[in-house]
């Protein structure tokens, strides 16, 4: 980061609404494979050093992965693994979509009592689940090993949830989020309330 104001580097791609994008980076280049409204695939490359985009070809890359100084992608048409810019040969290897991935994330200790007799009264986590994805939230108090479930769902359609968490009074609380399939955490808020002097 050079301290300059952020700006939109995607503007030169025009007003077309692309979809099904997948991207990877290697060195000063950013590779972006995406589908245009006419269902055609495009591999665009952004060169950071020169600040411009160019279209390489019609590559349909579903996933990118970097290993050392090489960038690989899963070819959406053949299922084969391909390399970009002199990547080591991976001929004969194929891949398939592994389906929904299980995941979890756990916070550190969130201290309940803060200065000026304020305490954590409420939290809210906003998340977006894709159709078929599931998610669950649990809380643990005072460095304990047990977890108390506060929310669990499986989305029938793509949906955004606002999950309230009302922790009981304790020295600390931890939050664990777990699920299967795509989930986007949109944000988290907390509310503090004033306690008594006792």
DAZIBEL-V452362 format. One record per residue. PHI is phi in whole degrees, 0 to 359 (* if undefined). OMEGA is omega in radians with two decimals (* if undefined). NEAR is the number of other C-alpha atoms within 12 Angstrom. Layout:
PHI:OMEGA:NEAR + PHI:OMEGA:NEAR
This chain:
*:-3.06:5 + 259:3.09:5 + 89:3.14:5 + 284:3.10:6 + 289:3.09:7 + 293:3.11:8 + 214:-3.06:9 + 279:3.11:11 + 274:-3.11:17 + 274:-3.09:20 + 305:-3.14:14 + 297:3.11:17 + 284:3.06:22 + 87:-3.06:12 + 276:-3.11:10 + 295:3.11:14 + 266:3.12:16 + 282:3.13:23 + 213:3.09:19 + 53:-3.08:22 + 277:3.03:24 + 218:-3.02:28 + 218:3.06:29 + 208:-3.11:31 + 231:3.08:29 + 212:-3.11:28 + 62:-3.12:19 + 265:-3.08:16 + 247:3.12:23 + 243:-3.09:30 + 258:-3.07:38 + 226:3.10:37 + 259:-3.11:36 + 206:-3.02:33 + 250:3.12:25 + 274:-3.09:22 + 303:3.12:14 + 274:3.10:12 + 74:3.08:14 + 281:3.13:17 + 261:-3.11:28 + 219:2.99:30 + 249:3.10:33 + 260:3.13:33 + 232:3.08:34 + 257:3.11:29 + 261:-3.06:20 + 296:-3.09:17 + 295:-3.09:12 + 257:3.08:12 + 73:3.11:18 + 223:3.09:20 + 259:2.88:23 + 215:3.11:22 + 267:3.14:21 + 278:-3.09:18 + 192:-3.10:17 + 259:-3.11:21 + 298:3.06:31 + 253:3.14:35 + 260:-3.13:37 + 270:3.11:34 + 214:3.03:32 + 244:3.05:28 + 211:3.13:24 + 254:3.08:24 + 224:-3.09:16 + 62:3.14:13 + 261:-3.12:17 + 238:3.08:22 + 240:-3.13:30 + 241:3.04:33 + 216:3.07:39 + 268:-3.11:31 + 288:-3.09:28 + 291:-3.12:27 + 270:-3.05:18 + 261:-3.05:18 + 80:-3.14:20 + 279:3.08:24 + 264:-3.10:29 + 242:3.12:33 + 246:3.10:28 + 244:3.04:32 + 55:3.02:18 + 70:3.10:14 + 295:3.13:20 + 301:-3.10:17 + 297:3.09:16 + 230:-3.09:19 + 299:3.13:14 + 91:3.12:11 + 272:3.05:17 + 227:3.13:17 + 217:3.06:23 + 226:3.09:17 + 294:-3.08:14 + 278:3.12:9 + 82:-3.08:12 + 292:-3.13:16 + 260:3.05:17 + 279:-3.08:18 + 214:2.95:19 + 201:3.09:21 + 218:-3.09:20 + 227:3.13:19 + 281:2.94:21 + 279:3.12:16 + 290:3.02:20 + 256:-3.04:27 + 286:-3.09:26 + 285:-3.10:30 + 272:3.10:25 + 240:-3.08:19 + 296:3.09:14 + 62:3.05:13 + 61:3.07:15 + 268:3.11:19 + 221:-3.14:29 + 285:-3.07:29 + 261:-3.05:26 + 199:2.99:21 + 230:3.06:28 + 219:3.12:25 + 243:3.10:30 + 257:-3.14:24 + 222:3.10:31 + 240:3.13:28 + 248:3.03:29 + 281:3.12:25 + 303:-3.14:20 + 89:3.12:22 + 280:3.09:30 + 233:3.12:33 + 209:3.09:39 + 218:3.08:33 + 239:3.11:32 + 223:3.08:31 + 234:3.08:35 + 227:-3.06:31 + 246:2.99:26 + 49:3.05:23 + 61:-3.11:19 + 283:3.12:16 + 265:-3.13:13 + 267:-3.12:15 + 238:-3.13:21 + 254:-3.11:23 + 290:3.11:22 + 239:-3.10:24 + 197:3.06:27 + 202:3.14:22 + 201:2.95:29 + 234:-3.06:25 + 279:3.07:24 + 282:3.08:13 + 224:3.08:15 + 300:-3.01:19 + 209:3.08:23 + 255:-3.12:24 + 240:2.99:29 + 248:-3.01:21 + 259:3.10:29 + 277:3.05:23 + 235:-3.13:29 + 247:-3.07:27 + 290:3.03:32 + 277:-3.05:21 + 296:3.11:21 + 196:3.12:23 + 287:-3.12:20 + 209:3.11:24 + 219:3.03:35 + 239:-3.14:32 + 239:3.07:36 + 239:3.05:31 + 245:-3.14:33 + 217:3.13:31 + 182:3.10:31 + 223:3.14:26 + 93:-3.07:25 + 298:3.09:26 + 215:3.12:33 + 244:3.08:25 + 277:-3.05:24 + 273:-3.14:17 + 168:3.11:16 + 216:3.09:20 + 232:3.04:19 + 222:3.12:22 + 241:3.08:20 + 255:3.06:21 + 235:-3.13:19 + 277:3.10:17 + 262:3.12:17 + 278:3.14:10 + 283:-3.11:9 + 277:*:7
